[in-house]
Amino acid sequence: MKISAVTIEDTDENRAICMKYCGICPNYTKNCLGQHQPDSLFCAKGRSNAAQIREQRCFCLACEIFAKNSLALGHFCEREK
């Protein structure tokens, strides 16, 4: 499933914004996504290569990158971008 046609830049600034949200996201923490690639900025880099993600509450909708780029849906860590 393609979620967004928008291209998010993989920059230090965007990674810092991302970690304000992904870093505290229940999906990120409960599934130890920091130990898998990509370890952040899923809306730019694509879904995590973690073997299985047990879906928890998603913080994508609150993220500044999500709002700034008019992204749709969320859960970029487990879905194709």
Summary of the structure (lengths in Angstrom):
residues: 81
radius of gyration: 11.1
end to end distance: 8.0
largest distance: 30.3
contacts: 232
relative contact order: 0.29
helix: 41%
strand: 0%
